[in-house]
Amino acid sequence: MRKLWKHQVKEIEEAKNMDQRLLLWEPGTGKTFTTISIIMDRYAKSGRMKTLIITPSATLYNWKNEFRLGSDLPEDEVHVIDGTAAKRLKKCKAIKYAKHVAIINYEALGTKAIMDFFVEWQP
């Protein structure tokens, strides 16, 4: 397991008392790993839940890799929702009833069918 920096430890502790969290840190300061740590802590306390990560396209697969390195989630429970609109919708429907992690880019949420799916999915 990676060693956490002081600001990451502080953020993880503060997040324990909040339902939602937004990390607006500079690149390279550990946002991804901190977020995964917060998610895993939440899962340990409350059980698995549907989780939506919205990120730039360039980091979609980095998130999947970071979940592989920084969590004990099975790889087939962390889904990158990418491709054409039709492929994204198909990937969404495959996780409709699952308490999995979905990772999607901002622009994909501009597709009404995708946005409607995630509103109904209720992460």
Solvent accessible surface area in square Angstrom, and as a share of the most:
residue,aa,sasa,rsa
1,M,195,0.87
2,R,104,0.38
3,K,181,0.77
4,L,57,0.28
5,W,132,0.46
6,K,183,0.77
7,H,73,0.33
8,Q,7,0.03
9,V,71,0.41
10,K,130,0.55
11,E,21,0.09
12,I,18,0.09
13,E,90,0.40
14,E,70,0.31
15,A,1,0.01
16,K,80,0.34
17,N,136,0.70
18,M,86,0.38
19,D,134,0.69
20,Q,156,0.69
21,R,84,0.31
22,L,138,0.69
23,L,25,0.13
24,L,146,0.73
25,W,62,0.22
26,E,125,0.56
27,P,116,0.73
28,G,71,0.68
29,T,39,0.23
30,G,18,0.18
31,K,60,0.25
32,T,26,0.15
33,F,11,0.04
34,T,0,0.00
35,T,31,0.18
36,I,0,0.00
37,S,20,0.13
38,I,21,0.10
39,I,18,0.09
40,M,38,0.17
41,D,39,0.20
42,R,60,0.22
43,Y,16,0.06
44,A,91,0.71
45,K,127,0.54
46,S,78,0.50
47,G,34,0.32
48,R,78,0.29
49,M,64,0.29
50,K,55,0.23
51,T,18,0.11
52,L,42,0.21
53,I,14,0.07
54,I,78,0.39
55,T,6,0.04
56,P,62,0.39
57,S,62,0.40
58,A,101,0.78
59,T,46,0.27
60,L,11,0.06
61,Y,125,0.48
62,N,67,0.34
63,W,26,0.09
64,K,45,0.19
65,N,55,0.28
66,E,22,0.10
67,F,1,0.01
68,R,129,0.47
69,L,93,0.46
70,G,5,0.05
71,S,23,0.15
72,D,122,0.63
73,L,16,0.08
74,P,64,0.40
75,E,97,0.43
76,D,105,0.54
77,E,34,0.15
78,V,4,0.03
79,H,47,0.21
80,V,10,0.06
81,I,0,0.00
82,D,32,0.17
83,G,43,0.41
84,T,82,0.48
85,A,47,0.36
86,A,77,0.60
87,K,122,0.52
88,R,36,0.13
89,L,46,0.23
90,K,152,0.65
91,K,73,0.31
92,C,0,0.00
93,K,126,0.53
94,A,86,0.67
95,I,2,0.01
96,K,71,0.30
97,Y,189,0.72
98,A,25,0.19
99,K,116,0.49
100,H,36,0.16
101,V,0,0.00
102,A,0,0.00
103,I,0,0.00
104,I,0,0.00
105,N,18,0.09
106,Y,116,0.44
107,E,121,0.54
108,A,3,0.02
109,L,25,0.12
110,G,71,0.69
111,T,41,0.24
112,K,150,0.64
113,A,45,0.35
114,I,0,0.00
115,M,84,0.38
116,D,67,0.34
117,F,19,0.08
118,F,9,0.04
119,V,100,0.58
120,E,114,0.51
121,W,7,0.02
122,Q,141,0.63
123,P,76,0.48
